[in-house]
Amino acid sequence: MKEYSIRIPDVETAKQFCRLAGECDFDIDLVYNRVVIDAKSILGVLSMDLRKVLKVRMNGDNTNFEAFLAKLHDLVDEAA
């Protein structure tokens, strides 16, 4: 299982996140505290507090999605 800490800054980024997650053929979860949602669900993603650092948990490999996650992880580092 891979885990990334990310920050989703706006709705457009959330849409892109869900689109790329939807292209993956494995489960991806978005986690904050004890709340776990399906990362492929735009409604689920938008229901999270996007001001907070979120964790992405996934059990697979997708180069495009992981490159996008790396960009979102950089936003966590900038905010710290």
Phi and psi restraints in degrees (range 20) as a CNS / XPLOR table:
assign (resid 1 and name C) (resid 2 and name N)
       (resid 2 and name CA) (resid 2 and name C) 1.0 -102.6 20.0 2
assign (resid 2 and name N) (resid 2 and name CA)
       (resid 2 and name C) (resid 3 and name N) 1.0 146.6 20.0 2
assign (resid 2 and name C) (resid 3 and name N)
       (resid 3 and name CA) (resid 3 and name C) 1.0 -136.8 20.0 2
assign (resid 3 and name N) (resid 3 and name CA)
       (resid 3 and name C) (resid 4 and name N) 1.0 133.0 20.0 2
assign (resid 3 and name C) (resid 4 and name N)
       (resid 4 and name CA) (resid 4 and name C) 1.0 -127.6 20.0 2
assign (resid 4 and name N) (resid 4 and name CA)
       (resid 4 and name C) (resid 5 and name N) 1.0 141.2 20.0 2
assign (resid 4 and name C) (resid 5 and name N)
       (resid 5 and name CA) (resid 5 and name C) 1.0 -95.2 20.0 2
assign (resid 5 and name N) (resid 5 and name CA)
       (resid 5 and name C) (resid 6 and name N) 1.0 128.7 20.0 2
assign (resid 5 and name C) (resid 6 and name N)
       (resid 6 and name CA) (resid 6 and name C) 1.0 -137.0 20.0 2
assign (resid 6 and name N) (resid 6 and name CA)
       (resid 6 and name C) (resid 7 and name N) 1.0 166.9 20.0 2
assign (resid 6 and name C) (resid 7 and name N)
       (resid 7 and name CA) (resid 7 and name C) 1.0 -132.6 20.0 2
assign (resid 7 and name N) (resid 7 and name CA)
       (resid 7 and name C) (resid 8 and name N) 1.0 130.8 20.0 2
assign (resid 7 and name C) (resid 8 and name N)
       (resid 8 and name CA) (resid 8 and name C) 1.0 -104.1 20.0 2
assign (resid 8 and name N) (resid 8 and name CA)
       (resid 8 and name C) (resid 9 and name N) 1.0 108.4 20.0 2
assign (resid 8 and name C) (resid 9 and name N)
       (resid 9 and name CA) (resid 9 and name C) 1.0 -76.9 20.0 2
assign (resid 9 and name N) (resid 9 and name CA)
       (resid 9 and name C) (resid 10 and name N) 1.0 -24.8 20.0 2
assign (resid 9 and name C) (resid 10 and name N)
       (resid 10 and name CA) (resid 10 and name C) 1.0 -157.7 20.0 2
assign (resid 10 and name N) (resid 10 and name CA)
       (resid 10 and name C) (resid 11 and name N) 1.0 175.7 20.0 2
assign (resid 10 and name C) (resid 11 and name N)
       (resid 11 and name CA) (resid 11 and name C) 1.0 -66.2 20.0 2
assign (resid 11 and name N) (resid 11 and name CA)
       (resid 11 and name C) (resid 12 and name N) 1.0 -38.7 20.0 2
assign (resid 11 and name C) (resid 12 and name N)
       (resid 12 and name CA) (resid 12 and name C) 1.0 -62.5 20.0 2
assign (resid 12 and name N) (resid 12 and name CA)
       (resid 12 and name C) (resid 13 and name N) 1.0 -40.3 20.0 2
assign (resid 12 and name C) (resid 13 and name N)
       (resid 13 and name CA) (resid 13 and name C) 1.0 -66.6 20.0 2
assign (resid 13 and name N) (resid 13 and name CA)
       (resid 13 and name C) (resid 14 and name N) 1.0 -37.3 20.0 2
assign (resid 13 and name C) (resid 14 and name N)
       (resid 14 and name CA) (resid 14 and name C) 1.0 -62.8 20.0 2
assign (resid 14 and name N) (resid 14 and name CA)
       (resid 14 and name C) (resid 15 and name N) 1.0 -41.1 20.0 2
assign (resid 14 and name C) (resid 15 and name N)
       (resid 15 and name CA) (resid 15 and name C) 1.0 -61.7 20.0 2
assign (resid 15 and name N) (resid 15 and name CA)
       (resid 15 and name C) (resid 16 and name N) 1.0 -45.5 20.0 2
assign (resid 15 and name C) (resid 16 and name N)
       (resid 16 and name CA) (resid 16 and name C) 1.0 -64.8 20.0 2
assign (resid 16 and name N) (resid 16 and name CA)
       (resid 16 and name C) (resid 17 and name N) 1.0 -40.3 20.0 2
assign (resid 16 and name C) (resid 17 and name N)
       (resid 17 and name CA) (resid 17 and name C) 1.0 -57.7 20.0 2
assign (resid 17 and name N) (resid 17 and name CA)
       (resid 17 and name C) (resid 18 and name N) 1.0 -48.3 20.0 2
assign (resid 17 and name C) (resid 18 and name N)
       (resid 18 and name CA) (resid 18 and name C) 1.0 -67.0 20.0 2
assign (resid 18 and name N) (resid 18 and name CA)
       (resid 18 and name C) (resid 19 and name N) 1.0 -38.2 20.0 2
assign (resid 18 and name C) (resid 19 and name N)
       (resid 19 and name CA) (resid 19 and name C) 1.0 -62.7 20.0 2
assign (resid 19 and name N) (resid 19 and name CA)
       (resid 19 and name C) (resid 20 and name N) 1.0 -46.5 20.0 2
assign (resid 19 and name C) (resid 20 and name N)
       (resid 20 and name CA) (resid 20 and name C) 1.0 -67.9 20.0 2
assign (resid 20 and name N) (resid 20 and name CA)
       (resid 20 and name C) (resid 21 and name N) 1.0 -38.5 20.0 2
assign (resid 20 and name C) (resid 21 and name N)
       (resid 21 and name CA) (resid 21 and name C) 1.0 -63.4 20.0 2
assign (resid 21 and name N) (resid 21 and name CA)
       (resid 21 and name C) (resid 22 and name N) 1.0 -38.0 20.0 2
assign (resid 21 and name C) (resid 22 and name N)
       (resid 22 and name CA) (resid 22 and name C) 1.0 -64.6 20.0 2
assign (resid 22 and name N) (resid 22 and name CA)
       (resid 22 and name C) (resid 23 and name N) 1.0 -22.8 20.0 2
assign (resid 22 and name C) (resid 23 and name N)
       (resid 23 and name CA) (resid 23 and name C) 1.0 -78.7 20.0 2
assign (resid 23 and name N) (resid 23 and name CA)
       (resid 23 and name C) (resid 24 and name N) 1.0 -12.0 20.0 2
assign (resid 23 and name C) (resid 24 and name N)
       (resid 24 and name CA) (resid 24 and name C) 1.0 -84.8 20.0 2
assign (resid 24 and name N) (resid 24 and name CA)
       (resid 24 and name C) (resid 25 and name N) 1.0 143.4 20.0 2
assign (resid 24 and name C) (resid 25 and name N)
       (resid 25 and name CA) (resid 25 and name C) 1.0 -99.4 20.0 2
assign (resid 25 and name N) (resid 25 and name CA)
       (resid 25 and name C) (resid 26 and name N) 1.0 29.1 20.0 2
assign (resid 25 and name C) (resid 26 and name N)
       (resid 26 and name CA) (resid 26 and name C) 1.0 -140.0 20.0 2
assign (resid 26 and name N) (resid 26 and name CA)
       (resid 26 and name C) (resid 27 and name N) 1.0 166.8 20.0 2
assign (resid 26 and name C) (resid 27 and name N)
       (resid 27 and name CA) (resid 27 and name C) 1.0 -75.0 20.0 2
assign (resid 27 and name N) (resid 27 and name CA)
       (resid 27 and name C) (resid 28 and name N) 1.0 140.1 20.0 2
assign (resid 27 and name C) (resid 28 and name N)
       (resid 28 and name CA) (resid 28 and name C) 1.0 -133.4 20.0 2
assign (resid 28 and name N) (resid 28 and name CA)
       (resid 28 and name C) (resid 29 and name N) 1.0 128.4 20.0 2
assign (resid 28 and name C) (resid 29 and name N)
       (resid 29 and name CA) (resid 29 and name C) 1.0 -114.9 20.0 2
assign (resid 29 and name N) (resid 29 and name CA)
       (resid 29 and name C) (resid 30 and name N) 1.0 146.4 20.0 2
assign (resid 29 and name C) (resid 30 and name N)
       (resid 30 and name CA) (resid 30 and name C) 1.0 -111.6 20.0 2
assign (resid 30 and name N) (resid 30 and name CA)
       (resid 30 and name C) (resid 31 and name N) 1.0 127.0 20.0 2
assign (resid 30 and name C) (resid 31 and name N)
       (resid 31 and name CA) (resid 31 and name C) 1.0 -126.5 20.0 2
assign (resid 31 and name N) (resid 31 and name CA)
       (resid 31 and name C) (resid 32 and name N) 1.0 135.7 20.0 2
assign (resid 31 and name C) (resid 32 and name N)
       (resid 32 and name CA) (resid 32 and name C) 1.0 -141.0 20.0 2
assign (resid 32 and name N) (resid 32 and name CA)
       (resid 32 and name C) (resid 33 and name N) 1.0 119.4 20.0 2
assign (resid 32 and name C) (resid 33 and name N)
       (resid 33 and name CA) (resid 33 and name C) 1.0 53.6 20.0 2
assign (resid 33 and name N) (resid 33 and name CA)
       (resid 33 and name C) (resid 34 and name N) 1.0 -118.3 20.0 2
assign (resid 33 and name C) (resid 34 and name N)
       (resid 34 and name CA) (resid 34 and name C) 1.0 -100.5 20.0 2
assign (resid 34 and name N) (resid 34 and name CA)
       (resid 34 and name C) (resid 35 and name N) 1.0 4.1 20.0 2
assign (resid 34 and name C) (resid 35 and name N)
       (resid 35 and name CA) (resid 35 and name C) 1.0 -89.6 20.0 2
assign (resid 35 and name N) (resid 35 and name CA)
       (resid 35 and name C) (resid 36 and name N) 1.0 125.1 20.0 2
assign (resid 35 and name C) (resid 36 and name N)
       (resid 36 and name CA) (resid 36 and name C) 1.0 -124.9 20.0 2
assign (resid 36 and name N) (resid 36 and name CA)
       (resid 36 and name C) (resid 37 and name N) 1.0 125.3 20.0 2
assign (resid 36 and name C) (resid 37 and name N)
       (resid 37 and name CA) (resid 37 and name C) 1.0 -128.3 20.0 2
assign (resid 37 and name N) (resid 37 and name CA)
       (resid 37 and name C) (resid 38 and name N) 1.0 161.5 20.0 2
assign (resid 37 and name C) (resid 38 and name N)
       (resid 38 and name CA) (resid 38 and name C) 1.0 -74.1 20.0 2
assign (resid 38 and name N) (resid 38 and name CA)
       (resid 38 and name C) (resid 39 and name N) 1.0 119.4 20.0 2
assign (resid 38 and name C) (resid 39 and name N)
       (resid 39 and name CA) (resid 39 and name C) 1.0 -68.3 20.0 2
assign (resid 39 and name N) (resid 39 and name CA)
       (resid 39 and name C) (resid 40 and name N) 1.0 -11.6 20.0 2
assign (resid 39 and name C) (resid 40 and name N)
       (resid 40 and name CA) (resid 40 and name C) 1.0 -87.0 20.0 2
assign (resid 40 and name N) (resid 40 and name CA)
       (resid 40 and name C) (resid 41 and name N) 1.0 -4.0 20.0 2
assign (resid 40 and name C) (resid 41 and name N)
       (resid 41 and name CA) (resid 41 and name C) 1.0 -97.5 20.0 2
assign (resid 41 and name N) (resid 41 and name CA)
       (resid 41 and name C) (resid 42 and name N) 1.0 113.7 20.0 2
assign (resid 41 and name C) (resid 42 and name N)
       (resid 42 and name CA) (resid 42 and name C) 1.0 -63.1 20.0 2
assign (resid 42 and name N) (resid 42 and name CA)
       (resid 42 and name C) (resid 43 and name N) 1.0 -38.8 20.0 2
assign (resid 42 and name C) (resid 43 and name N)
       (resid 43 and name CA) (resid 43 and name C) 1.0 -65.5 20.0 2
assign (resid 43 and name N) (resid 43 and name CA)
       (resid 43 and name C) (resid 44 and name N) 1.0 -39.6 20.0 2
assign (resid 43 and name C) (resid 44 and name N)
       (resid 44 and name CA) (resid 44 and name C) 1.0 -63.9 20.0 2
assign (resid 44 and name N) (resid 44 and name CA)
       (resid 44 and name C) (resid 45 and name N) 1.0 -45.1 20.0 2
assign (resid 44 and name C) (resid 45 and name N)
       (resid 45 and name CA) (resid 45 and name C) 1.0 -63.2 20.0 2
assign (resid 45 and name N) (resid 45 and name CA)
       (resid 45 and name C) (resid 46 and name N) 1.0 -44.8 20.0 2
assign (resid 45 and name C) (resid 46 and name N)
       (resid 46 and name CA) (resid 46 and name C) 1.0 -69.8 20.0 2
assign (resid 46 and name N) (resid 46 and name CA)
       (resid 46 and name C) (resid 47 and name N) 1.0 -18.7 20.0 2
assign (resid 46 and name C) (resid 47 and name N)
       (resid 47 and name CA) (resid 47 and name C) 1.0 -77.9 20.0 2
assign (resid 47 and name N) (resid 47 and name CA)
       (resid 47 and name C) (resid 48 and name N) 1.0 -14.9 20.0 2
assign (resid 47 and name C) (resid 48 and name N)
       (resid 48 and name CA) (resid 48 and name C) 1.0 -77.7 20.0 2
assign (resid 48 and name N) (resid 48 and name CA)
       (resid 48 and name C) (resid 49 and name N) 1.0 157.8 20.0 2
assign (resid 48 and name C) (resid 49 and name N)
       (resid 49 and name CA) (resid 49 and name C) 1.0 -79.2 20.0 2
assign (resid 49 and name N) (resid 49 and name CA)
       (resid 49 and name C) (resid 50 and name N) 1.0 102.1 20.0 2
assign (resid 49 and name C) (resid 50 and name N)
       (resid 50 and name CA) (resid 50 and name C) 1.0 -71.9 20.0 2
assign (resid 50 and name N) (resid 50 and name CA)
       (resid 50 and name C) (resid 51 and name N) 1.0 -6.5 20.0 2
assign (resid 50 and name C) (resid 51 and name N)
       (resid 51 and name CA) (resid 51 and name C) 1.0 -79.8 20.0 2
assign (resid 51 and name N) (resid 51 and name CA)
       (resid 51 and name C) (resid 52 and name N) 1.0 -14.3 20.0 2
assign (resid 51 and name C) (resid 52 and name N)
       (resid 52 and name CA) (resid 52 and name C) 1.0 -95.9 20.0 2
assign (resid 52 and name N) (resid 52 and name CA)
       (resid 52 and name C) (resid 53 and name N) 1.0 161.0 20.0 2
assign (resid 52 and name C) (resid 53 and name N)
       (resid 53 and name CA) (resid 53 and name C) 1.0 -78.7 20.0 2
assign (resid 53 and name N) (resid 53 and name CA)
       (resid 53 and name C) (resid 54 and name N) 1.0 127.1 20.0 2
assign (resid 53 and name C) (resid 54 and name N)
       (resid 54 and name CA) (resid 54 and name C) 1.0 -111.3 20.0 2
assign (resid 54 and name N) (resid 54 and name CA)
       (resid 54 and name C) (resid 55 and name N) 1.0 157.6 20.0 2
assign (resid 54 and name C) (resid 55 and name N)
       (resid 55 and name CA) (resid 55 and name C) 1.0 -111.2 20.0 2
assign (resid 55 and name N) (resid 55 and name CA)
       (resid 55 and name C) (resid 56 and name N) 1.0 137.5 20.0 2
assign (resid 55 and name C) (resid 56 and name N)
       (resid 56 and name CA) (resid 56 and name C) 1.0 -108.3 20.0 2
assign (resid 56 and name N) (resid 56 and name CA)
       (resid 56 and name C) (resid 57 and name N) 1.0 126.4 20.0 2
assign (resid 56 and name C) (resid 57 and name N)
       (resid 57 and name CA) (resid 57 and name C) 1.0 -117.8 20.0 2
assign (resid 57 and name N) (resid 57 and name CA)
       (resid 57 and name C) (resid 58 and name N) 1.0 130.5 20.0 2
assign (resid 57 and name C) (resid 58 and name N)
       (resid 58 and name CA) (resid 58 and name C) 1.0 -145.6 20.0 2
assign (resid 58 and name N) (resid 58 and name CA)
       (resid 58 and name C) (resid 59 and name N) 1.0 152.5 20.0 2
assign (resid 58 and name C) (resid 59 and name N)
       (resid 59 and name CA) (resid 59 and name C) 1.0 -118.9 20.0 2
assign (resid 59 and name N) (resid 59 and name CA)
       (resid 59 and name C) (resid 60 and name N) 1.0 54.6 20.0 2
assign (resid 59 and name C) (resid 60 and name N)
       (resid 60 and name CA) (resid 60 and name C) 1.0 -172.6 20.0 2
assign (resid 60 and name N) (resid 60 and name CA)
       (resid 60 and name C) (resid 61 and name N) 1.0 -176.0 20.0 2
assign (resid 60 and name C) (resid 61 and name N)
       (resid 61 and name CA) (resid 61 and name C) 1.0 -127.0 20.0 2
assign (resid 61 and name N) (resid 61 and name CA)
       (resid 61 and name C) (resid 62 and name N) 1.0 133.0 20.0 2
assign (resid 61 and name C) (resid 62 and name N)
       (resid 62 and name CA) (resid 62 and name C) 1.0 -151.3 20.0 2
assign (resid 62 and name N) (resid 62 and name CA)
       (resid 62 and name C) (resid 63 and name N) 1.0 111.6 20.0 2
assign (resid 62 and name C) (resid 63 and name N)
       (resid 63 and name CA) (resid 63 and name C) 1.0 -59.4 20.0 2
assign (resid 63 and name N) (resid 63 and name CA)
       (resid 63 and name C) (resid 64 and name N) 1.0 -44.5 20.0 2
assign (resid 63 and name C) (resid 64 and name N)
       (resid 64 and name CA) (resid 64 and name C) 1.0 -63.7 20.0 2
assign (resid 64 and name N) (resid 64 and name CA)
       (resid 64 and name C) (resid 65 and name N) 1.0 -45.5 20.0 2
assign (resid 64 and name C) (resid 65 and name N)
       (resid 65 and name CA) (resid 65 and name C) 1.0 -66.0 20.0 2
assign (resid 65 and name N) (resid 65 and name CA)
       (resid 65 and name C) (resid 66 and name N) 1.0 -41.1 20.0 2
assign (resid 65 and name C) (resid 66 and name N)
       (resid 66 and name CA) (resid 66 and name C) 1.0 -68.1 20.0 2
assign (resid 66 and name N) (resid 66 and name CA)
       (resid 66 and name C) (resid 67 and name N) 1.0 -32.9 20.0 2
assign (resid 66 and name C) (resid 67 and name N)
       (resid 67 and name CA) (resid 67 and name C) 1.0 -65.7 20.0 2
assign (resid 67 and name N) (resid 67 and name CA)
       (resid 67 and name C) (resid 68 and name N) 1.0 -40.3 20.0 2
assign (resid 67 and name C) (resid 68 and name N)
       (resid 68 and name CA) (resid 68 and name C) 1.0 -65.2 20.0 2
assign (resid 68 and name N) (resid 68 and name CA)
       (resid 68 and name C) (resid 69 and name N) 1.0 -41.5 20.0 2
assign (resid 68 and name C) (resid 69 and name N)
       (resid 69 and name CA) (resid 69 and name C) 1.0 -62.0 20.0 2
assign (resid 69 and name N) (resid 69 and name CA)
       (resid 69 and name C) (resid 70 and name N) 1.0 -35.7 20.0 2
assign (resid 69 and name C) (resid 70 and name N)
       (resid 70 and name CA) (resid 70 and name C) 1.0 -63.1 20.0 2
assign (resid 70 and name N) (resid 70 and name CA)
       (resid 70 and name C) (resid 71 and name N) 1.0 -38.8 20.0 2
assign (resid 70 and name C) (resid 71 and name N)
       (resid 71 and name CA) (resid 71 and name C) 1.0 -64.7 20.0 2
assign (resid 71 and name N) (resid 71 and name CA)
       (resid 71 and name C) (resid 72 and name N) 1.0 -42.0 20.0 2
assign (resid 71 and name C) (resid 72 and name N)
       (resid 72 and name CA) (resid 72 and name C) 1.0 -70.0 20.0 2
assign (resid 72 and name N) (resid 72 and name CA)
       (resid 72 and name C) (resid 73 and name N) 1.0 -30.8 20.0 2
assign (resid 72 and name C) (resid 73 and name N)
       (resid 73 and name CA) (resid 73 and name C) 1.0 -67.7 20.0 2
assign (resid 73 and name N) (resid 73 and name CA)
       (resid 73 and name C) (resid 74 and name N) 1.0 -34.9 20.0 2
assign (resid 73 and name C) (resid 74 and name N)
       (resid 74 and name CA) (resid 74 and name C) 1.0 -60.6 20.0 2
assign (resid 74 and name N) (resid 74 and name CA)
       (resid 74 and name C) (resid 75 and name N) 1.0 -30.7 20.0 2
assign (resid 74 and name C) (resid 75 and name N)
       (resid 75 and name CA) (resid 75 and name C) 1.0 -67.6 20.0 2
assign (resid 75 and name N) (resid 75 and name CA)
       (resid 75 and name C) (resid 76 and name N) 1.0 -31.0 20.0 2
assign (resid 75 and name C) (resid 76 and name N)
       (resid 76 and name CA) (resid 76 and name C) 1.0 -66.2 20.0 2
assign (resid 76 and name N) (resid 76 and name CA)
       (resid 76 and name C) (resid 77 and name N) 1.0 -44.5 20.0 2
assign (resid 76 and name C) (resid 77 and name N)
       (resid 77 and name CA) (resid 77 and name C) 1.0 -63.7 20.0 2
assign (resid 77 and name N) (resid 77 and name CA)
       (resid 77 and name C) (resid 78 and name N) 1.0 -37.4 20.0 2
assign (resid 77 and name C) (resid 78 and name N)
       (resid 78 and name CA) (resid 78 and name C) 1.0 -67.3 20.0 2
assign (resid 78 and name N) (resid 78 and name CA)
       (resid 78 and name C) (resid 79 and name N) 1.0 -35.9 20.0 2
assign (resid 78 and name C) (resid 79 and name N)
       (resid 79 and name CA) (resid 79 and name C) 1.0 -75.7 20.0 2
assign (resid 79 and name N) (resid 79 and name CA)
       (resid 79 and name C) (resid 80 and name N) 1.0 -22.2 20.0 2
